[in-house]
């Protein structure tokens, strides 16, 4: 899945969705260390669980965040998989 983010410092998210689990998550742009940490933490996790935990997180005064954008990307990937 390749997802173009909106309203964040990162501008793209890519990951594989296999058997409902997240694999090979990568962000382009954004806070490198934090996003590598998120990528490591969600590796192999159930996509629905990741989406539920990250959806709605805000970054400062922005209406979204990189984790929130990941939740949106996962939602889109799950809808495509149906």
N, C-alpha and C positions, 0 to 999 in steps of 0.2 A: 504494500500500500504506500502510495506517495501522496502526501497531503500538504497543500500550501496553507500556511498559518495566516491568521488575520489578527492584527492588533498586538503583536508581540515582537520581541527582539529577534527571536528565532524566526526563520521564514519558511522552513520546510521540515516535515517529519516523515521518516520512512520506517517501516517495520513489516514484518511478516506475521500473518495470522494463520496458525496451524492448529487444527483441532481445538479452536476456541482459545488458544493461548498466544501471548505476545512473544515474538522472537526478533532479535537483531534490530532493536529500536535505535534510531539515530536522529538527532536534531541537527539542522544546519543553522548556524548563528546562535545567538543567545548566550547565556551564562554557561560556559563550557563545563566547568566542574560540577555545577548543580545538575545540569542536564545529563552528564555522564552518570551521575549518581542515580538519577531517576531511571535511566536506561538499565543500569545494573540491577536496581531493586525490582523492576517489573519483569525482567527476563523470566520467561516460563510461567508467568502468572496468568490466571484466567482473565480474559479480556473484559468480561462484564464486571468483575470485581475491581479491576483497575479503573474502569470508566466510572463506577459508582464512587470510588474514593477521590478521584481527581476532578470530577465535574463541578463547576462553579467556583473553583479556587481563583482568586483575583491577585494581581500583581500591583501593589501600590494603589493608585487611583484608577488604574485601567479596569475595564469591565471584564477582562479575561487574563489569562496567564499561559505560560507554556504547558503546565499540567492540564489546564482546562482545554487548551487546543488539542492536546493528546486525547483527552476524553472525546472530543468532537470527531477526531480522526478515527478513533476506535468505533464509535457509533456508526460512522459512514461505512467503515470496512465491514462491520457486522451486517449492515443492511444490504450491502452488495453481495455478501456471502449467502443470503437467503434465497 
